[in-house]
Amino acid sequence: MKDNSQIIDLPEWSYVYGGPTGTGKIRVTAEDFVVEEYLAFEPSGAGEHVFLQIQKTDENTEFVARQLARFANVRQRDVSFAGLKDRHAVTTQWFSVWLPGKADPDWVLFETENVKVLQTIRHARKLKRGVLSGNSFKLCIKDWQGDQQKTLQQLEAIKLNGVPNYFGSQRFGHKALNIQKALELFAGARVGREQRSIYLSAARSFLFNHILAYRVTHQNWNKALAGDTYLFDGSHSCFKSSELDAEIMLRLDSKDIHPSGALYGKGNADVSLDALQLESEILQAYPKLTQGLIAAGVDNDRRALRVNVKDLHWHFVQQDCLELSFTLPAGSYATAVLREFVRFE
């Protein structure tokens, strides 16, 4: 890589089902993009932390968290949430507020036209990032135009086979600015802790998408390579195998397990043989990002290359209005599903 500008423009990551066969608009109104998150555990009902299930419209997660801290008269770090949610949408998500030895305030007084408290429950520990089982989506694509028959065929294929587990473009910021900021961070720029985390994540996501796109192009994103590490569906548990045996093939076909790609960082690559060679060749093209991630002390991890799109349903309300609903595991993007069949604004 000769200069930073080479990686600023995001490529059009490879498609599995032939690319978009229609165009349309998402989020024309907030109600066109409805998301509900599901915790990976059941709050106990007792403890120092108040868990609040909040429905918000046209508000971002961090803003609501700051407002909660102010309302409850606690420090910002005493308010937490499991995941960031889109601003221009109707989203239902969980927050926790640490109130040791204190009674709950009247949460009804916290509500606004755009923020509603649906339920509260106590728990012994704070809500940590990522402790979700998944998210459900109800989406409306307006001003849809295209080949309806081909779109329906693509949706059937997605329901049957899943989609590449790309990070969505929102991960990289407007015009991929988060990648540029990551390079500036690696060159010595000083940033806040929250921004640092965002830029590091963007750099790893960019490298992962390149690995995934390569395997999509070579039609092995959902198949085994010698030396692959496999993740169990809906889980962070994994296992390695240098053998391409019949059992692995069968479990891949049933979508019980998925091949994985590198979330780059320090430590062992966790793959070998053909999988290691493939990833190494791709990663060595971006030395400023890989060296920067190592210097930042980020640990290596793995992410599934494929994601199952569960409970996928669709129908054309009108010729130019397509409605969809589906569920994805935590960390997967609805836009990674949409991009396979519609080019959206």
N, C-alpha and C positions, 0 to 999 in steps of 0.2 A: 504494500500500500504506500504510494508515494506521498499522498497528502490527505488531509482530513476530508476534503470535499468528495472523495471517492465513495464515502459511505453515508453521506447525508441524505441523498434521495433514496427512499425505500423502493426496492424492486417490486414488481408484481409477482408475488410468490406463486409458484406453480399450482395449477388446479388439478383436481382428481377427475371431475365429471365434465370436462370440456370447457369450463369457463362459463361466465354469466350468459344466460339466454334471455334476460330481461333487464329492464331498468326501472328504477322507482325511487321513492323518497321515504326515509325512515325518520321518526321523531318530528314529523310536521307539527304535532302537538305532543305534550308530555305523555298524554294518555295512549299514544301510539306505541309506547315502549314501556311495558310493565314488567317489573322484576320483583321476585320474592326470594329471599335467602332462607336457608334451612340450617339450623345449628347441627353440629355433629354429636351433640349430647343434649340431655334433658336437664335444665337447671333444677337444683335440689329443692328450692322453696325456702331455704334458710341460709343466712350468711351476711357478710358485711357489704356485699356488692349487689346493687339493684340492676337487674337486667330489664331493659325497656325495648319492646318491639315497636318500632316507629315507622309510620308510612310518611314519606316525604315526596313532594312534587316540586320539580324545578329548584331543588336545593342540593348542594353537594355535601358529602359525608362529613368532611372536616369542619365545614361551617356549622352543621348541626351539633357536632361534638363540642365546638367552642361555646355555642349557645347553652348546651347542657351544663358545662362547667360553670358558666356565669350564673345560670339559674339556680343550680344546686350549691353555689358558693364553695366550690372545690377547685383544686389545682387542675390545670389542663391535663396533666399526666394521670389524673385519677379517673379520667373518662377514656374508655377504649371501645373499639369496634372490631369486628372480624374481617371486614373487607370494604374497600372503596366501591361505591356505586355511582352510576352515571348521574350527572346533574339533570340533564334535560330528559326526564323520565319520571314515572311514578314507581318508586322503589320502596319495598318493605324490608327493613333490616334491623339488626339488634345492636344495641349499645349497652355498656355497663358503666355504672357510676359507683365509686367507692364511698360509702357512707358509714364508717365504723362507729358504732354506738349512737347513731343518729336515726331519727325517724324519717320516713319518706316525706318530701315536700308534696304539695298538691300538684301532681303532674299535669292535671287538666289545665292549670294556669300556664304551663309551658307551651301549650298548643297554639298554633297560628292557622291561618287559612291554608298554608302549605305544609304544615307539620302536625301529624296526629299521633298520639300515643295509643297504641292498640291494646297493649297489655304490659304489666310489670310483674316481675317475680324475683325473689332473692336467690343468691348463690354464694358459695363460700369463696370463690376465686374470681378474679377479673376475667373479662372476655379477651382472649388472645387472638391475634391476627391469624387468619387462615383456618380456624376451627369450624369449618362449615362442611356439611355433606354435599351441598350443591345449591343451585339457583334455578328457579322456574321462570320462564319468559312467556309473555303474550305480546306479540308484535303485530303491527299493521303496516304494510308497505303500500303507500299511496302513489297515485299517478303511475301505476305499473303499466309497462308496455313491453311486448316481446312475444316469444313463441310459447304460448300457454302449454301446448302438448309436451314440448321439450322440458319446460320447467317442472311439470308434474312428474315426468320421468326422472328428472334429477332428484326431486324430493323423495320419490320412492327409493332411489338408490342410496340416498343419505340415510333414510330410515333403516335400511337393511345393512349398510356397510360403515356408517359413521363418516367423520370428516377428519382431515388433518388438523391436529391440535395447535394451530398457529396462535401466537400472541396477536391480539388485535392491534390495529394501527394506533388506537388511542394510547397504547403502552409507550409509544415513541414520541408522543407530543405533536403539536402542530408543526407540520413540515419537518418532522423527525428531529425537532430541536433537542429532545432529550439525549439523542446520540451525540450531537455536537457538544452538549453540556457535559456528557460523560468524558469526552476527549479533553475538554478544558479542565475537568476535575483531575484526570490522570496527569495533566501537564502542570498541576500545582494550584489550580484555582480553589479558593476556600468557599465552601457552601455549608448551609445548615444541615443538620442530621437528616431531616425529612427529605430534603432535596437530594442529598447524597444517596439515600436509599432508592429514590426514584431513578436517578441516573445510572446507578449500578444495575438495577433491575432491567432498565432499557437496554443496556449493553449486552447483558446475558440473553435477553429475549431476542435481540437482533441476531446474535450468533446462532441461537437455537433455531430460529426461523430459516436461516440459511441451510442448516443441516437438514431440516425437515423438507424444505423445498427441493433439495438435491435428491432426497429419497423418493419424493413424489414424482419427480421427473423420471427417475429410474424405476418407478413402479414397485418399490419395496418398502414404502412407508408403513404398510400393514403386514409385511412379510418378514421372515427371519433372515438375518445375516449371521454368518459365523462370528461368534464373539459378542453377540448382542446381550444387553441386559434388558429384562422384561419386567414391566410393572403390571401388577394385578389391577383389573378394572375397578375404578373407584377407590383405589388405595395407594399409599406411598410405599407399600411393601414390594420388594423386587427380588429377582434371582438372576444369576448369570448362567449362560450356557454356551459352550464352544461347539456343541453338536446341534445339527439341524435334524432332530429326530422327529418321528411321526407324532408323538404326543404334543410337542410344541406346535407343530403345524396345525393339529386339531384344535388346540386351545386358542391359537390365533384366529382360526376360521370361525370359532364360536364367539370371538370377541371377549373371552374371559381374561386374556392377557394382551398386552400391547408392547411392541418394540419401544425403546426409549431413545431420547437424544440428550446431549449434554447441555446442562445449565452450567456454563464454564466457571471454573474457579480453581483454587489450590487443592491438591490432593490427587489421589489416583483417578484415572479416567473412568474406571468401572466398566470398561469394555475392552475387547481384545480382538486380535485377528482382523477380519475384513471390516468389522464395525469401527475398530480403532483407526485403521488406515483411512477410512472414509472421513471420519470426524477430524482427524489430524490434518488432512489435506485442506479441508474447508477452513479450519480455525487458523492455520498458519498464514492465510491470506489477510488476516486482520491482527497483526502483531500489537498495534497500539491498544486495541481493546483487550486482547488476552493478557498482555503484560500488565496493563492497568488494573485488571480484575485481580490478578495475582498479588500485585503490590497493595491493593486495597484490602487484602485478607479475606476475600470472598471464598467460601467453601464450595467445592464442586458438588453438583446434585444432578438428578436425572428427572426428565419429564416425558410423559407418554407422547408418542408421535401421533397416536390416533385417539379420538374421543368418540364414545357412543352418544348419539343424540336420542335420548329416551323420551317416550310419550310424545313423539312428533305427530302433530295433526295440522292440517291446513285446509283452507277453502277460499275460493274467490267470492267475496261478498258481492262484488261487482266486477265487471271486466277489468277495471283498473284499480282494484283494491284487493290485495292478498293478505289474509290473516293467518298467523302461525302461532302455535304454542309448542313448547318443548322444555326439557330439563337437561341441564349440564352439570357435571361435577364442579366443585369449587376450583377456580383458577382457569377455567375454559371460557371462551368468548363467544357470545351470540353472533358477533360479526364474522367469526370464522365459519359459522354455518351459513349465514346469508351470502357471503362472498362467492360461494360455490355456484350459486344460480342466479344472483341478481347484482347488477352494478348499481349501488345506491348512493344517494346524496345524504 
